[in-house]
Amino acid sequence: MIDVIKGLLENNAHLSDWSIHETHTISEELFFIKKALDMNRTKDVRHYRITVYVDINEDDKTYTGMASYRLHPTMNKEEIAQVIENAAFSARFAKNKAFQLVDPSDMQVTTSDQLSKSELTDGILAIRDQLYKSDHYDKGFINSSEIFVNHAYHRIMNSRGVDVSYQNQSCALEVLTQWKEAKEDVEIYEEYNYTDYHTAIEERIEEQLMRAKDKAIARPMPLLKDIPIIMRATEVREILNYYVRHANAMSVYEGVSQFKTGTSIQGDVKGDYVNITLNPMMENSTKSSPVDSDGMILSTFNLITDGILNDYHGSNQYAQYLGIEPTGHIQNMEVGSGSKSYGQIIKEPHIEILSFSSFDMESVSGSFGGEIRLARYFDGENHAVFTGGSLSANIKEVQEKMYFTKEMEQVDYYRGPKALTYVGYIASA
């Protein structure tokens, strides 16, 4: 079918350029109620997404119009041709500053469209076996779970000669744990994403069960001022993505970011420096890919060193607008370790936020926070668990005095410090 699509695009006189992204995905899914298999499901689907480009001439200037549409594999030639016509018409109303599509690279990235269903089966069974290793408590258990294992083939072509393909796999695990005490019945839901079928997940499930246990006995959050606050890796990923977002060529071009290359993006640092590298092929990340959606070959990019922005990163389109070398769209973030051990920071008085009801990071302003679902508190002598209350802060207010742990942790497309700590304020429940 892709040859039919390509032929119709090449023969359409209204188009100046085009691209095709073909995706073929097979998956296996298991749904459990407690330890009993409730349902299993398999998929084998193929999708095509086309993006068409047209030249728009206005006031002696040329602009690039673009529009994207999905094609269903059951469409016939006439239906595909009509979608292309509709896309060409729509593109005339989506005017952008002119840019050129990605050219072919000397580096070849190609692979077969043969996907292994037996490998999927082995992978999902390995996850199932690990999942329930921690389910051995009298009062706590896994209420339900869903396991999704996907294997996908991608092929990207464009009118300038790009033709690249690659495969990737991903695992998604959704788990609802439950803990029953005398007067409390607590449920906690978490989702885990990774690519290695044999990743040890029992530690994560054990921790989730213990959080359900703690939530069942937690007391209302008191007002806490000038307290060292410890944030865990899931939230650290969202907080530090502020720097990645503001160093993006699109943010700079659109005036969202004021970051300047070669200057400090962290101010007068008294704590730990931010060090960020973008790694397109980071292991065990569902976002890893040798190419981006434009078909550009990706390479590791050193974004920030000791709080200094080395250069902007970004897609082919927005890099052209800034007149810089495009890095392509890289989604994986590696962050350098800090100066303090996790064991060291939890020996001092602190509050460690274990989970939020909803954590929000406003990537433009830098504000972050949310309602606290569960936190562990230590006053220097006694420990307690609290629930409720809220946290509110801004990265620009804490970045000069924040510290990272030496210990590292991976949460899907983030690999970096296990925790971040700074002195802040917690509102009472």
Secondary structure as GFF3:
##gff-version 3
##sequence-region A 1 429
A	DSSP	alpha_helix	2	10	.	.	.	ID=ss1
A	DSSP	beta_strand	17	33	.	.	.	ID=ss2
A	DSSP	beta_strand	36	58	.	.	.	ID=ss3
A	DSSP	beta_strand	61	71	.	.	.	ID=ss4
A	DSSP	alpha_helix	77	91	.	.	.	ID=ss5
A	DSSP	beta_strand	95	97	.	.	.	ID=ss6
A	DSSP	alpha_helix	117	131	.	.	.	ID=ss7
A	DSSP	three_ten_helix	132	134	.	.	.	ID=ss8
A	DSSP	beta_strand	140	158	.	.	.	ID=ss9
A	DSSP	beta_strand	163	180	.	.	.	ID=ss10
A	DSSP	beta_strand	185	194	.	.	.	ID=ss11
A	DSSP	alpha_helix	202	217	.	.	.	ID=ss12
A	DSSP	beta_strand	219	220	.	.	.	ID=ss13
A	DSSP	beta_strand	224	232	.	.	.	ID=ss14
A	DSSP	alpha_helix	233	246	.	.	.	ID=ss15
A	DSSP	alpha_helix	249	253	.	.	.	ID=ss16
A	DSSP	beta_strand	276	278	.	.	.	ID=ss17
A	DSSP	beta_strand	301	305	.	.	.	ID=ss18
A	DSSP	beta_strand	308	309	.	.	.	ID=ss19
A	DSSP	alpha_helix	316	322	.	.	.	ID=ss20
A	DSSP	beta_strand	333	335	.	.	.	ID=ss21
A	DSSP	alpha_helix	342	345	.	.	.	ID=ss22
A	DSSP	beta_strand	350	361	.	.	.	ID=ss23
A	DSSP	beta_strand	367	378	.	.	.	ID=ss24
A	DSSP	beta_strand	383	387	.	.	.	ID=ss25
A	DSSP	beta_strand	390	394	.	.	.	ID=ss26
A	DSSP	alpha_helix	395	398	.	.	.	ID=ss27
A	DSSP	beta_strand	403	404	.	.	.	ID=ss28
A	DSSP	beta_strand	408	411	.	.	.	ID=ss29
A	DSSP	beta_strand	414	417	.	.	.	ID=ss30
A	DSSP	beta_strand	419	427	.	.	.	ID=ss31
###
